[in-house]
Amino acid sequence: MNIATGLPGTILIMIGDSARVTRSVAVGAVANVALSLALIPSYGASGAAVAGATSIALTNVLLSSVAWRSRRIWTPALGVPR
């Protein structure tokens, strides 16, 4: 997922949108805590891994969508929108 979404956080910071990066990372952190609380008691280390991977993917998708919606910058490595 990291490769597919490119480097949206770095790009947004470079163009001065660090506040949006902070909000997106905060959403990902909250999702990580919530998923960890839900999955670790039942699945242990595997639940922690799934929670971490899911929150990282969520953060990257959020950052990519923010870059596209706010600045029309296409960060994913997969194709270019028409």
N, C-alpha and C positions, 0 to 999 in steps of 0.2 A: 504494500500500500504506500509505503514511503516513496518508492521509486515511481509509482504510477502518478502520485500527486505532485511530484517535483519538489521545489523548495519554496512553497508559498510563504512560510514564516519569515525566511530570510529576505525574500523580495519585499514583503510588506514592511519589514523593519527598515530596509534600505530606502524606501520611498516615504518614510515618516509615519506609517500607520501602526506604530507600536502599541497603541491603545487597543486596537482591534485584535492584535496578536495576543495581548495579555488576556482579553476576554475569552478568546477561543481556547487558549491554554487552560484557563480557569475552568471552563466547561468540561474540558477533557479530564482535568484533575478530579473534579467532582464526580464525573462518570466513573473514573477509576476507583475512587473510594466506594461508591455505591455498588459497583459490580464486585469489588473485592469483598465487601461485607456480605453480599449475597452468595458468592460462589466459593469462597475459601472454606467456610465451614463444611460444605458438602463434598467439595472436590480437591481440597488441599492445594498443593503446588500447581496442579493443572488448572484449577480455578483461578489462581493468581495470574498464571500466564495468559489465560483467555481474557481476564479483566484488563491486564496491561496492554495486550495487543489490540483489543477493541477500543480502548480509550485513545491509544496512539492513532489508530485509523480514524476515529471520530475527529480528533483534533486536526489531522491533516485534511480531511474532507471539508471541515469547517473553514480552515484557512484558505483552501483553494476556492471555495465558494465566495468567501469574503473578497479575495483578490479579483475574482471575476465580476462580482456584483458592484464593487465599489470603484474599480479602476479599469475594468475590462482587460485584465491581464490574465492570459490563459497559462496556468502553471503546470497542469498535468502533462506527462510525457506522452499521453495517448491522444493522438490526433488533434486537430484544430477545429473549433466550431465554425460553422459557416454563417 
